[in-house]
């Protein structure tokens, strides 16, 4: 599934249409969590289809970070800003609070009472345990604007 940026979506609307819409992005996610999750997702996909991410064959998470194998352009700010760096969405849902924040938007903006199916989540990994100091510093450098904006 392809993720579109707000800037790409905006091209399909007139200025008046865009300004009249309430724009929501589901993208605020801890960068360390996101990069580790992407790595393990790609490893899982590679185990299914050996050619999909063949460059990751026998690559450790540490090597993935140290050797710049992650996408430095996959920065949350790139999804929600225009060319000038201005945020062009009205609300950013925190990925870690997806259900409560979605309920809040549906209730306050659309006046809908949405019920979500309750499901049991697998225990969440503490991705910080995967990083050593050098790896963390590298991510902090590569994603400094995102970390500064979202904290």
C-alpha positions in Angstrom: 0.0 0.0 0.0 1.4 3.4 -1.0 1.3 6.2 1.5 0.5 9.6 0.0 1.7 12.9 1.3 -0.6 15.8 2.1 1.2 17.8 -0.7 0.4 15.0 -3.2 -3.3 14.8 -2.1 -3.7 18.6 -2.2 -2.9 18.6 -6.0 -6.3 16.8 -6.6 -8.3 19.7 -5.0 -9.0 23.3 -5.9 -7.8 25.8 -3.3 -11.4 26.3 -2.1 -12.0 22.6 -1.8 -8.7 22.0 0.1 -9.4 24.9 2.5 -12.9 23.7 3.2 -11.8 20.2 4.2 -10.6 19.1 7.7 -7.4 17.3 7.0 -6.2 14.6 9.3 -2.9 12.7 9.1 -2.1 9.5 10.9 1.6 9.8 11.1 3.0 10.9 14.4 5.1 7.9 15.5 8.3 7.6 17.4 11.1 7.6 14.8 13.1 4.9 16.6 10.0 2.7 16.9 9.1 3.3 13.2 12.5 2.5 11.8 12.8 -0.7 13.9 9.3 -1.7 12.9 10.0 -1.1 9.2 13.2 -3.2 9.5 11.4 -6.2 11.0 8.5 -5.8 8.6 10.9 -5.9 5.7 12.7 -9.0 7.1 9.3 -10.7 7.5 8.4 -9.8 3.9 11.8 -11.0 2.7 11.2 -14.4 4.4 8.0 -14.7 2.3 9.4 -13.4 -0.9 13.2 -13.7 -1.0 13.6 -11.1 -3.8 11.5 -8.3 -2.2 14.2 -7.0 0.1 17.1 -9.2 -0.9 19.6 -6.5 0.3 18.5 -7.3 3.9 19.4 -11.0 3.7 21.5 -11.7 6.7 21.7 -8.0 7.7 21.4 -7.3 11.4 19.4 -4.3 12.7 22.7 -2.7 13.8 24.1 -3.0 10.2 20.8 -1.7 8.8 21.3 1.5 10.8 25.1 1.9 10.6 25.1 1.3 6.8 22.3 3.7 6.0 19.9 1.0 4.7 16.8 2.8 6.0 15.1 5.6 4.0 16.2 9.0 5.5 13.4 10.6 3.4 10.7 8.7 5.2 10.3 11.5 7.6 6.9 12.2 9.1 7.3 15.9 8.3 7.5 15.1 4.6 4.0 13.6 4.8 2.3 16.6 6.4 4.2 19.7 5.1 4.3 21.7 1.9 7.5 22.7 0.0 8.1 25.5 2.5 8.0 23.2 5.4 4.6 24.5 6.6 2.2 21.9 8.1 -0.8 21.7 5.8 -3.0 19.3 7.8 -5.3 20.3 10.6 -4.7 17.4 13.0 -2.1 14.8 13.4 -3.1 11.5 15.0 -0.5 9.9 17.2 0.0 6.4 15.9 0.3 5.1 19.4 -3.1 6.5 20.3 -4.8 5.6 17.0 -8.1 4.3 18.3 -8.8 7.0 20.9 -7.7 9.8 18.7 -9.7 8.5 15.7 -12.8 8.3 18.0 -12.2 11.9 19.1 -12.0 13.1 15.5 -15.1 11.1 14.4 -17.1 12.4 17.3 -16.0 16.1 17.3 -15.8 16.7 13.6 -18.3 14.3 12.1 -20.6 13.9 15.1 -20.3 10.2 14.8 -20.1 7.6 17.6 -17.9 4.9 16.1 -17.4 1.6 18.0 -14.1 -0.2 17.4 -13.7 -3.9 17.7 -11.7 -4.7 20.8 -8.8 -6.9 20.0 -5.9 -8.1 22.0 -2.6 -6.7 20.9 0.6 -8.6 21.0 3.0 -7.3 23.6 4.7 -4.2 22.3 8.5 -4.4 21.9 10.6 -1.8 23.5 12.6 -0.8 20.4 15.0 1.3 22.4 16.6 -1.9 23.6 17.7 -2.6 20.0 19.7 0.6 19.7 23.2 1.3 21.0 24.4 4.9 21.6 26.0 5.2 18.1 22.9 4.0 16.4 20.7 6.4 18.4 22.9 9.3 17.5 22.8 8.4 13.8 19.0 8.4 13.9 18.9 11.6 15.9 21.1 13.3 13.3 19.2 11.9 10.3 15.8 12.8 11.7 16.6 15.9 13.8 13.8 18.0 12.3 11.2 15.4 13.0 12.4 14.8 16.5 12.5 18.5 17.2 8.9 19.0 15.9 7.3 16.0 17.6 9.6 15.9 20.7 
